[in-house]
Amino acid sequence: MRATYRAVLHGNRLEWRDEQPETFPPDREVEVFVTILDNPDSSTTARTRGAAMAAHLDRLAAAGGPGSFGDAAEWERDTRQERSLPHRDS
């Protein structure tokens, strides 16, 4: 089973957060996978995603919003397949 630990990467050094892994001898190599959770240099990407989300919301609002899709409870009743339960009257 793989162990997961939180850390912050500073250059070529990991600074452990919360629980730390056991101490390994300095001559032992440990293979790790690093997933970048937050990239502070990606403000352009965030702005692009925000603009795309705003455009989608504008289209939804122009179509009349969620109410334009009709009554959700009525749709569910119309599309749901009822099945008879054992030992029950219909």
N, C-alpha and C positions, 0 to 999 in steps of 0.2 A: 504494500500500500504506500502511495506517495504521501509525504508530509507537506503541508502548506504553511508557510510562514509569511507574515507581512514584513516588508522592508522598504526602505527608500534608497535609491541608487544615487550616490554622490561620486561622479566620475567613474572610477573603477572599483568603488568600495560600497558595500551594502551596509546600511544602518538598520538594525533589526527594530521592529515595532512589536509591541505586545510580547507574545511567547517567542523565545529564541530556540533555535535548534541546538542539539547537544554540541559540545565543543569537539572539533575534529583535530587530530594531530596536524601540524603545519605541513607535513610532507604528503598528506593525503588529499587527492583531488576529489571534489564533489561536483557532479554534474547538476546544473540547475536550469530551469526554464524561467524566463523573465517575461512577464506580461505588463506592458505599460498601461496603467489604468487611467492616467490623466496626463495629457501632453499640453503644457502651458503655452507652447509655441503654435498651437493650432487654432488661434482665434479666428483666422480666416475661414477655416472649416466650420467652426461653430456659427459664424455669421451666415455662411452659405446654407447650412442646415436650417437655421432660424428663418431665413428668407423663404426657403422652400416650404417650411411648415406654415408660414404666414400665407403664402399663396394658396396652399391647400385649404386652409381655414376660410380664406376669402371666397373660394369656389363653393365650399359647403354653405356659407352664409348666403351667397347669391342664389343657391338652389332652394333656399327656404329653411335651412338649418335641419337639425334632426327631426323636427316635427313634420317635415315634408315627406318623410318615409311612411307616415301613417301610424296607427296605433300598434305599439309593439305587442301588447297583450292579445289583440285581435289577430295579428299575424301569427303569433305562437299557437293560438287555438286553431287557426285555419291549417297550419302546416304540420302540427304535431300529430303523430299517429297514436291514437289511443289503443291500448290493448286491454282485453278483459283480464281481470285478475282471477286466479283460481278461487273457487268457493264464494264468489261474490255475484250478486245480481247485477245485470247490466243497467 
